[in-house]
Amino acid sequence: MAIWRISTAQGERLAKGPVETGPSELLPNGLTIDRLLAAGSLDGEGAGAVPAGSVVLAPVQSQEVWAAGVTYESSRVARNEESGGHDFYDKVYDAQRPELFFKAAPGRVRGPGGLIGVRGDSGWDVPEPELALMISAAGKILGYTIGNDVSSRSIEGENPLYLPQAKVYRGSCALGPCIIGVDEAPPLAELEISLTIARDREDIFTGFTQLSKLHRTPDELVRWLFRAQDFPAGVVLLTGTSIIPEPEFTLRSGDEVRIAITGLGELVNTVEEVGS
């Protein structure tokens, strides 16, 4: 069973239910994602049916969202091209230390159906579909969800020091739809990630990749993240993308972005322009 964070008429609750059909059974009142990740377990007994009209929220509460970059070969190639042929990303890809960066505060994360953003001062913007790790306060990977690390390729390509502006802004991160425990998810080597972008109700881009192409293991990324860092309520880590739309593609306001991962469901969001 998947863990779902939902909004009901009586307030926010956690629920469980199949990935295919959604939340069906409430978990005990007072049980939160914070408590689950702090305790190091996703277990919870059922406590009644999910009320009609409940809305699925992003599966994050007090957790920061971090991200790893240049973890796939295709990402290394694309980043080098967008930066004008510099070798920064070759060095990151081959280095012992991975690229890790802060992505979003919990209150800024969009959930299923939420609006994701592209900056008004950027001319080249893409979604980045990624496996997201749900990590306990002790640094143990408890589960997975789907992440979208929406990014400005033009701003990052102009200068790598602009990475925070390319990565961290209103609507730049989405998570969902639910959390699947590690023991209930398919083996990592069998996970396939797909990205579909629709414009005016027509698919204009479709891409696929396998998590087996990930250059670094999730456990390795987590160990580096927890060096000199504390996450009392746990943390979410995006593991990088290898689905790179062609250089002439950029997101536009109104586009629909669909990300699916084997056994984890589908995360769907609509694009809006933010800032100027």
C-alpha positions as YAML, in Angstrom:
chain: A
units: angstrom
residues:
- id: 1
  name: MET
  ca: [0.00, 0.00, 0.00]
- id: 2
  name: ALA
  ca: [1.11, 3.54, -0.75]
- id: 3
  name: ILE
  ca: [1.11, 6.37, 1.79]
- id: 4
  name: TRP
  ca: [-0.88, 9.43, 0.74]
- id: 5
  name: ARG
  ca: [-0.98, 12.91, 2.28]
- id: 6
  name: ILE
  ca: [-4.48, 14.30, 1.84]
- id: 7
  name: SER
  ca: [-6.64, 17.27, 2.76]
- id: 8
  name: THR
  ca: [-10.08, 16.48, 4.15]
- id: 9
  name: ALA
  ca: [-12.91, 18.66, 5.43]
- id: 10
  name: GLN
  ca: [-11.67, 17.89, 8.95]
- id: 11
  name: GLY
  ca: [-8.05, 18.78, 8.18]
- id: 12
  name: GLU
  ca: [-4.88, 17.22, 6.86]
- id: 13
  name: ARG
  ca: [-4.43, 13.45, 7.29]
- id: 14
  name: LEU
  ca: [-2.34, 10.57, 6.08]
- id: 15
  name: ALA
  ca: [-3.99, 7.67, 4.30]
- id: 16
  name: LYS
  ca: [-3.03, 4.46, 2.59]
- id: 17
  name: GLY
  ca: [-4.26, 2.87, -0.59]
- id: 18
  name: PRO
  ca: [-3.11, 1.34, -3.87]
- id: 19
  name: VAL
  ca: [-1.09, 3.42, -6.32]
- id: 20
  name: GLU
  ca: [-3.58, 2.59, -9.05]
- id: 21
  name: THR
  ca: [-6.74, 3.75, -7.26]
- id: 22
  name: GLY
  ca: [-5.58, 6.28, -4.66]
- id: 23
  name: PRO
  ca: [-6.08, 6.75, -0.92]
- id: 24
  name: SER
  ca: [-8.81, 4.56, 0.58]
- id: 25
  name: GLU
  ca: [-8.11, 4.16, 4.31]
- id: 26
  name: LEU
  ca: [-7.17, 6.85, 6.80]
- id: 27
  name: LEU
  ca: [-4.19, 6.38, 9.08]
- id: 28
  name: PRO
  ca: [-4.51, 7.31, 12.77]
- id: 29
  name: ASN
  ca: [-5.15, 10.95, 13.52]
- id: 30
  name: GLY
  ca: [-1.91, 12.67, 14.50]
- id: 31
  name: LEU
  ca: [0.30, 10.40, 12.41]
- id: 32
  name: THR
  ca: [2.30, 12.62, 10.06]
- id: 33
  name: ILE
  ca: [5.12, 12.31, 7.55]
- id: 34
  name: ASP
  ca: [7.33, 14.07, 10.10]
- id: 35
  name: ARG
  ca: [6.61, 11.36, 12.67]
- id: 36
  name: LEU
  ca: [7.11, 8.53, 10.19]
- id: 37
  name: LEU
  ca: [10.48, 9.78, 8.95]
- id: 38
  name: ALA
  ca: [11.65, 10.68, 12.44]
- id: 39
  name: ALA
  ca: [10.75, 7.18, 13.66]
- id: 40
  name: GLY
  ca: [12.30, 5.49, 10.64]
- id: 41
  name: SER
  ca: [9.22, 3.52, 9.58]
- id: 42
  name: LEU
  ca: [6.32, 3.95, 7.17]
- id: 43
  name: ASP
  ca: [4.07, 1.51, 9.05]
- id: 44
  name: GLY
  ca: [0.62, 2.56, 10.20]
- id: 45
  name: GLU
  ca: [-2.68, 0.82, 10.96]
- id: 46
  name: GLY
  ca: [-5.89, 1.80, 9.23]
- id: 47
  name: ALA
  ca: [-8.40, 4.04, 11.01]
- id: 48
  name: GLY
  ca: [-11.45, 4.46, 8.81]
- id: 49
  name: ALA
  ca: [-12.41, 5.26, 5.25]
- id: 50
  name: VAL
  ca: [-11.13, 8.31, 3.38]
- id: 51
  name: PRO
  ca: [-13.90, 10.95, 3.21]
- id: 52
  name: ALA
  ca: [-15.33, 11.83, -0.18]
- id: 53
  name: GLY
  ca: [-13.90, 14.99, -1.69]
- id: 54
  name: SER
  ca: [-10.43, 14.57, -0.15]
- id: 55
  name: VAL
  ca: [-7.59, 16.14, -2.13]
- id: 56
  name: VAL
  ca: [-4.13, 14.58, -2.59]
- id: 57
  name: LEU
  ca: [-1.27, 16.82, -1.43]
- id: 58
  name: ALA
  ca: [2.49, 16.70, -1.97]
- id: 59
  name: PRO
  ca: [3.95, 13.92, 0.22]
- id: 60
  name: VAL
  ca: [6.12, 16.27, 2.27]
- id: 61
  name: GLN
  ca: [5.54, 18.08, 5.54]
- id: 62
  name: SER
  ca: [8.56, 19.68, 7.26]
- id: 63
  name: GLN
  ca: [11.16, 18.05, 5.02]
- id: 64
  name: GLU
  ca: [13.59, 20.08, 2.96]
- id: 65
  name: VAL
  ca: [14.01, 18.93, -0.63]
- id: 66
  name: TRP
  ca: [17.55, 18.52, -1.94]
- id: 67
  name: ALA
  ca: [18.73, 17.39, -5.35]
- id: 68
  name: ALA
  ca: [21.67, 15.71, -7.02]
- id: 69
  name: GLY
  ca: [22.99, 16.88, -10.37]
- id: 70
  name: VAL
  ca: [24.90, 15.31, -13.27]
- id: 71
  name: THR
  ca: [24.17, 11.76, -12.15]
- id: 72
  name: TYR
  ca: [23.52, 10.41, -15.66]
- id: 73
  name: GLU
  ca: [25.78, 10.46, -18.71]
- id: 74
  name: SER
  ca: [23.15, 12.24, -20.82]
- id: 75
  name: SER
  ca: [22.92, 14.99, -18.19]
- id: 76
  name: ARG
  ca: [26.67, 15.51, -18.28]
- id: 77
  name: VAL
  ca: [26.60, 15.91, -22.08]
- id: 78
  name: ALA
  ca: [23.61, 18.26, -22.04]
- id: 79
  name: ARG
  ca: [25.02, 20.46, -19.28]
- id: 80
  name: ASN
  ca: [28.37, 20.80, -21.06]
- id: 81
  name: GLU
  ca: [26.58, 21.81, -24.26]
- id: 82
  name: GLU
  ca: [24.37, 24.41, -22.59]
- id: 83
  name: SER
  ca: [27.40, 25.98, -20.86]
- id: 84
  name: GLY
  ca: [29.28, 26.47, -24.12]
- id: 85
  name: GLY
  ca: [31.52, 23.43, -23.93]
- id: 86
  name: HIS
  ca: [33.09, 23.97, -20.51]
- id: 87
  name: ASP
  ca: [34.24, 20.89, -18.63]
- id: 88
  name: PHE
  ca: [32.68, 21.73, -15.24]
- id: 89
  name: TYR
  ca: [30.19, 18.92, -15.55]
- id: 90
  name: ASP
  ca: [32.74, 16.33, -16.67]
- id: 91
  name: LYS
  ca: [34.60, 17.04, -13.45]
- id: 92
  name: VAL
  ca: [31.44, 16.71, -11.35]
- id: 93
  name: TYR
  ca: [30.40, 13.48, -13.06]
- id: 94
  name: ASP
  ca: [33.79, 11.84, -12.50]
- id: 95
  name: ALA
  ca: [34.53, 13.26, -9.04]
- id: 96
  name: GLN
  ca: [34.20, 11.32, -5.82]
- id: 97
  name: ARG
  ca: [32.02, 14.09, -4.34]
- id: 98
  name: PRO
  ca: [28.61, 14.42, -6.06]
- id: 99
  name: GLU
  ca: [26.84, 17.67, -6.84]
- id: 100
  name: LEU
  ca: [24.19, 18.23, -4.17]
- id: 101
  name: PHE
  ca: [22.11, 21.37, -3.82]
- id: 102
  name: PHE
  ca: [19.12, 22.69, -1.91]
- id: 103
  name: LYS
  ca: [16.00, 22.61, -4.05]
- id: 104
  name: ALA
  ca: [12.93, 23.64, -2.06]
- id: 105
  name: ALA
  ca: [11.57, 24.42, 1.37]
- id: 106
  name: PRO
  ca: [8.58, 22.18, 2.17]
- id: 107
  name: GLY
  ca: [6.01, 24.94, 1.86]
- id: 108
  name: ARG
  ca: [7.12, 25.66, -1.70]
- id: 109
  name: VAL
  ca: [6.64, 22.12, -3.03]
- id: 110
  name: ARG
  ca: [3.80, 21.58, -5.50]
- id: 111
  name: GLY
  ca: [1.71, 18.42, -5.32]
- id: 112
  name: PRO
  ca: [-0.30, 16.47, -7.89]
- id: 113
  name: GLY
  ca: [-2.32, 18.86, -10.04]
- id: 114
  name: GLY
  ca: [-0.43, 21.89, -8.73]
- id: 115
  name: LEU
  ca: [1.06, 24.62, -10.88]
- id: 116
  name: ILE
  ca: [4.78, 24.38, -11.62]
- id: 117
  name: GLY
  ca: [6.67, 27.47, -12.75]
- id: 118
  name: VAL
  ca: [8.98, 28.72, -15.46]
- id: 119
  name: ARG
  ca: [10.78, 31.99, -14.83]
- id: 120
  name: GLY
  ca: [9.73, 34.99, -16.86]
- id: 121
  name: ASP
  ca: [13.40, 36.02, -17.21]
- id: 122
  name: SER
  ca: [14.42, 32.66, -18.68]
- id: 123
  name: GLY
  ca: [14.06, 31.63, -22.29]
- id: 124
  name: TRP
  ca: [14.91, 27.91, -22.00]
- id: 125
  name: ASP
  ca: [13.08, 25.86, -19.38]
- id: 126
  name: VAL
  ca: [12.58, 22.14, -18.90]
- id: 127
  name: PRO
  ca: [11.04, 19.66, -16.48]
- id: 128
  name: GLU
  ca: [13.44, 17.16, -14.95]
- id: 129
  name: PRO
  ca: [11.72, 13.86, -14.02]
- id: 130
  name: GLU
  ca: [13.49, 12.13, -11.16]
- id: 131
  name: LEU
  ca: [13.22, 9.40, -8.59]
- id: 132
  name: ALA
  ca: [12.85, 11.05, -5.16]
- id: 133
  name: LEU
  ca: [14.11, 9.34, -2.03]
- id: 134
  name: MET
  ca: [12.16, 9.66, 1.23]
- id: 135
  name: ILE
  ca: [14.89, 9.52, 3.89]
- id: 136
  name: SER
  ca: [14.57, 9.11, 7.65]
- id: 137
  name: ALA
  ca: [16.21, 11.35, 10.23]
- id: 138
  name: ALA
  ca: [18.85, 8.63, 10.65]
- id: 139
  name: GLY
  ca: [19.72, 8.65, 6.95]
- id: 140
  name: LYS
  ca: [17.85, 5.49, 5.91]
- id: 141
  name: ILE
  ca: [15.95, 5.39, 2.61]
- id: 142
  name: LEU
  ca: [12.41, 4.42, 3.62]
- id: 143
  name: GLY
  ca: [10.53, 4.99, 0.40]
- id: 144
  name: TYR
  ca: [10.25, 6.60, -3.00]
- id: 145
  name: THR
  ca: [8.09, 9.14, -4.76]
- id: 146
  name: ILE
  ca: [8.22, 11.02, -8.06]
- id: 147
  name: GLY
  ca: [9.96, 14.38, -8.34]
- id: 148
  name: ASN
  ca: [10.09, 17.18, -10.89]
- id: 149
  name: ASP
  ca: [13.18, 19.41, -10.66]
- id: 150
  name: VAL
  ca: [11.93, 22.17, -12.98]
- id: 151
  name: SER
  ca: [14.94, 24.16, -14.20]
- id: 152
  name: SER
  ca: [16.09, 27.09, -16.31]
- id: 153
  name: ARG
  ca: [18.73, 25.78, -18.69]
- id: 154
  name: SER
  ca: [19.45, 29.26, -20.03]
- id: 155
  name: ILE
  ca: [20.27, 30.71, -16.60]
- id: 156
  name: GLU
  ca: [22.44, 27.77, -15.53]
- id: 157
  name: GLY
  ca: [24.13, 27.70, -18.93]
- id: 158
  name: GLU
  ca: [25.02, 31.38, -18.71]
- id: 159
  name: ASN
  ca: [27.09, 30.78, -15.59]
- id: 160
  name: PRO
  ca: [27.21, 27.77, -13.21]
- id: 161
  name: LEU
  ca: [27.24, 30.21, -10.28]
- id: 162
  name: TYR
  ca: [23.67, 31.10, -11.22]
- id: 163
  name: LEU
  ca: [22.55, 27.58, -10.28]
- id: 164
  name: PRO
  ca: [20.38, 28.71, -7.31]
- id: 165
  name: GLN
  ca: [18.42, 31.06, -9.58]
- id: 166
  name: ALA
  ca: [18.07, 28.35, -12.22]
- id: 167
  name: LYS
  ca: [16.85, 25.80, -9.71]
- id: 168
  name: VAL
  ca: [15.15, 27.54, -6.78]
- id: 169
  name: TYR
  ca: [12.15, 29.74, -7.48]
- id: 170
  name: ARG
  ca: [8.37, 29.70, -7.17]
- id: 171
  name: GLY
  ca: [6.92, 26.49, -8.60]
- id: 172
  name: SER
  ca: [10.27, 24.87, -9.42]
- id: 173
  name: CYS
  ca: [9.64, 21.63, -7.48]
- id: 174
  name: ALA
  ca: [6.82, 19.10, -7.51]
- id: 175
  name: LEU
  ca: [6.47, 15.79, -5.66]
- id: 176
  name: GLY
  ca: [3.91, 13.00, -5.65]
- id: 177
  name: PRO
  ca: [1.51, 11.47, -5.89]
- id: 178
  name: CYS
  ca: [2.35, 9.18, -2.94]
- id: 179
  name: ILE
  ca: [5.12, 7.38, -1.06]
- id: 180
  name: ILE
  ca: [5.94, 3.74, -1.81]
- id: 181
  name: GLY
  ca: [7.96, 1.88, 0.80]
- id: 182
  name: VAL
  ca: [11.28, 0.47, -0.37]
- id: 183
  name: ASP
  ca: [10.09, -3.08, 0.35]
- id: 184
  name: GLU
  ca: [6.94, -2.61, -1.74]
- id: 185
  name: ALA
  ca: [8.54, -0.88, -4.73]
- id: 186
  name: PRO
  ca: [10.00, -2.74, -7.70]
- id: 187
  name: PRO
  ca: [13.78, -3.25, -7.62]
- id: 188
  name: LEU
  ca: [15.65, -0.10, -8.62]
- id: 189
  name: ALA
  ca: [17.15, -1.83, -11.67]
- id: 190
  name: GLU
  ca: [13.61, -2.42, -12.99]
- id: 191
  name: LEU
  ca: [12.37, 1.16, -12.62]
- id: 192
  name: GLU
  ca: [11.60, 3.06, -15.81]
- id: 193
  name: ILE
  ca: [10.94, 6.79, -15.79]
- id: 194
  name: SER
  ca: [8.80, 8.41, -18.49]
- id: 195
  name: LEU
  ca: [8.10, 12.04, -19.31]
- id: 196
  name: THR
  ca: [5.26, 13.30, -21.50]
- id: 197
  name: ILE
  ca: [4.64, 16.97, -22.23]
- id: 198
  name: ALA
  ca: [1.36, 18.05, -23.81]
- id: 199
  name: ARG
  ca: [0.58, 21.41, -25.38]
- id: 200
  name: ASP
  ca: [-2.93, 22.30, -26.48]
- id: 201
  name: ARG
  ca: [-3.92, 18.70, -25.66]
- id: 202
  name: GLU
  ca: [-1.35, 17.21, -28.02]
- id: 203
  name: ASP
  ca: [1.78, 15.37, -26.89]
- id: 204
  name: ILE
  ca: [4.82, 17.32, -28.06]
- id: 205
  name: PHE
  ca: [7.54, 15.41, -26.21]
- id: 206
  name: THR
  ca: [7.91, 11.90, -24.85]
- id: 207
  name: GLY
  ca: [11.04, 10.43, -23.29]
- id: 208
  name: PHE
  ca: [12.04, 7.35, -21.31]
- id: 209
  name: THR
  ca: [14.98, 6.19, -19.24]
- id: 210
  name: GLN
  ca: [15.94, 3.40, -16.84]
- id: 211
  name: LEU
  ca: [17.17, 4.02, -13.32]
- id: 212
  name: SER
  ca: [19.88, 1.43, -14.00]
- id: 213
  name: LYS
  ca: [21.69, 4.22, -15.89]
- id: 214
  name: LEU
  ca: [22.16, 6.21, -12.68]
- id: 215
  name: HIS
  ca: [25.91, 6.83, -12.27]
- id: 216
  name: ARG
  ca: [25.81, 6.88, -8.45]
- id: 217
  name: THR
  ca: [23.82, 4.67, -6.10]
- id: 218
  name: PRO
  ca: [21.05, 6.22, -4.00]
- id: 219
  name: ASP
  ca: [22.83, 5.09, -0.84]
- id: 220
  name: GLU
  ca: [25.99, 6.88, -1.94]
- id: 221
  name: LEU
  ca: [24.09, 10.12, -2.55]
- id: 222
  name: VAL
  ca: [22.42, 9.88, 0.86]
- id: 223
  name: ARG
  ca: [25.73, 9.33, 2.64]
- id: 224
  name: TRP
  ca: [27.13, 12.50, 1.08]
- id: 225
  name: LEU
  ca: [23.97, 14.47, 1.85]
- id: 226
  name: PHE
  ca: [24.20, 13.61, 5.54]
- id: 227
  name: ARG
  ca: [27.81, 14.74, 5.86]
- id: 228
  name: ALA
  ca: [27.80, 17.78, 8.18]
- id: 229
  name: GLN
  ca: [23.99, 18.00, 7.92]
- id: 230
  name: ASP
  ca: [21.16, 17.13, 10.29]
- id: 231
  name: PHE
  ca: [17.57, 16.46, 9.21]
- id: 232
  name: PRO
  ca: [15.48, 15.87, 12.37]
- id: 233
  name: ALA
  ca: [12.28, 15.41, 10.36]
- id: 234
  name: GLY
  ca: [13.95, 13.50, 7.54]
- id: 235
  name: VAL
  ca: [14.63, 14.84, 4.06]
- id: 236
  name: VAL
  ca: [13.72, 14.30, 0.40]
- id: 237
  name: LEU
  ca: [16.48, 13.84, -2.18]
- id: 238
  name: LEU
  ca: [15.97, 14.04, -5.95]
- id: 239
  name: THR
  ca: [18.44, 11.73, -7.69]
- id: 240
  name: GLY
  ca: [18.91, 13.44, -11.07]
- id: 241
  name: THR
  ca: [17.51, 13.10, -14.58]
- id: 242
  name: SER
  ca: [18.60, 11.63, -17.89]
- id: 243
  name: ILE
  ca: [15.57, 12.67, -19.94]
- id: 244
  name: ILE
  ca: [16.72, 15.81, -21.74]
- id: 245
  name: PRO
  ca: [14.43, 17.43, -24.34]
- id: 246
  name: GLU
  ca: [16.13, 18.66, -27.51]
- id: 247
  name: PRO
  ca: [17.80, 22.11, -27.28]
- id: 248
  name: GLU
  ca: [15.06, 23.84, -29.27]
- id: 249
  name: PHE
  ca: [12.40, 22.77, -26.75]
- id: 250
  name: THR
  ca: [11.24, 24.99, -23.90]
- id: 251
  name: LEU
  ca: [8.24, 24.80, -21.59]
- id: 252
  name: ARG
  ca: [5.42, 27.28, -22.04]
- id: 253
  name: SER
  ca: [2.64, 28.42, -19.75]
- id: 254
  name: GLY
  ca: [-0.27, 25.99, -20.04]
- id: 255
  name: ASP
  ca: [1.83, 22.92, -20.88]
- id: 256
  name: GLU
  ca: [0.90, 19.71, -19.05]
- id: 257
  name: VAL
  ca: [3.79, 17.65, -17.65]
- id: 258
  name: ARG
  ca: [3.28, 13.96, -16.86]
- id: 259
  name: ILE
  ca: [5.98, 11.94, -15.10]
- id: 260
  name: ALA
  ca: [5.52, 8.23, -14.40]
- id: 261
  name: ILE
  ca: [7.82, 5.76, -12.66]
- id: 262
  name: THR
  ca: [7.27, 2.02, -12.58]
- id: 263
  name: GLY
  ca: [5.21, 1.12, -9.53]
- id: 264
  name: LEU
  ca: [5.13, 4.68, -8.16]
- id: 265
  name: GLY
  ca: [2.24, 6.12, -10.15]
- id: 266
  name: GLU
  ca: [2.10, 9.35, -12.14]
- id: 267
  name: LEU
  ca: [2.72, 13.00, -11.21]
- id: 268
  name: VAL
  ca: [0.80, 15.51, -13.33]
- id: 269
  name: ASN
  ca: [1.27, 19.29, -13.22]
- id: 270
  name: THR
  ca: [0.47, 22.33, -15.37]
- id: 271
  name: VAL
  ca: [3.01, 25.04, -16.17]
- id: 272
  name: GLU
  ca: [2.63, 28.74, -15.39]
- id: 273
  name: GLU
  ca: [5.03, 31.65, -15.87]
- id: 274
  name: VAL
  ca: [6.30, 33.24, -12.67]
- id: 275
  name: GLY
  ca: [8.15, 36.53, -12.17]
- id: 276
  name: SER
  ca: [9.33, 38.71, -15.03]
...
